[in-house]
């Protein structure tokens, strides 16, 4: 089943994000390589694809996991959590309707 992992950043998270971004992306790449990643990306803090120093307010990942517990366990060990980037992470079942 698909699950949405919705993360909210702490204020001024950009410097924290940059310290562990490579490790965060490595985990996403593994999901992609396994054919389980539907989409992933950050939410810019301003109305721009390149928010610069404004940074990001959170992230969205939609991926396939065996269960809600498995999705939660995967989300719980994201490098952004250990680095203090995320203030909250919500994991929910997701039903893709379109496209």
N, C-alpha and C positions, 0 to 999 in steps of 0.2 A: 504494500500500500504506500501511497505518497504521504509525506508529512511536510508541513511548513514549519520552518524554524525562523522565528521572528525575533530579532535581537535589537535592543535599544542601547545606544552608547551612553557613556558618561559624558559630561560637558568636556569640551576641548580634548577629545579622544585621539585626534590625529597623531600626535607624537607617540602615544602608546601603540596605536595601530601599526605604525611603521616598524616598531621594534620586533614584532612577531608576524608581520604580514606574510613573509615567505612560508613559514610553518603553517599558517592558516590556509594559504593557497594550495600547499602540498596536499592537505587533507581533502580539499575540494577536488583537486586533480585526481586523487585516488577514487573518489565517488564517480567522477566522469569516466575514468578508465574502466571502472566496473559496470558502466552503463546505467548507473542509478541516479545521476544528477540531471534534474530537469532544468533548473536555472539557479543562479546565485549572483548576488551583487550587493553593493552598499547603497544606502539612501543618502544622496548628497544633502548637505545642510542648506544649500542654496539652489536655486533653479538653474542648474548648470551640470553638464556631464563632467566637467572638470572644476570642482568647487575650490581648488587651491587650498589656502590656509583655513577656509571655512570648515573644511573636513566633512564628516559624515555624522548622521544621527542614528544610524543603525544598519542592519543588514537583513536580507531575506534569502533563505535557501529553501528550495523545494527539491526533495530527493526521496528515493524509494528506500524503505527500511522494512524489516520483517515484522516490526511491531512498534507501537508507541513507546514502549520501554526501550527498545533498541535505538530509536531516533533520539530519545531523551538522553540516553547514555552517550551517544555520539556527540550530541550538542554540549553535554556537560564537560567534555574534555577539550573543547576548542581552545587553542592557544590565546585567543582574545580574552577568554574568561580569566585565565591565569595572569595575563598582563594588565587586567583591570579595565579593559576597553568597554565591556558590556556591563550595564547596570541591571539589565533584566533580559532573560531569554525565555520565550514561550514556544512550546512545541505542540502542534495541533495536527490531527489528521487532515488531509487535503484531498479533495476530489476534483480532478481536472475535467472540465466540461468542454472547453474550447481552447485552442483550435483542435 
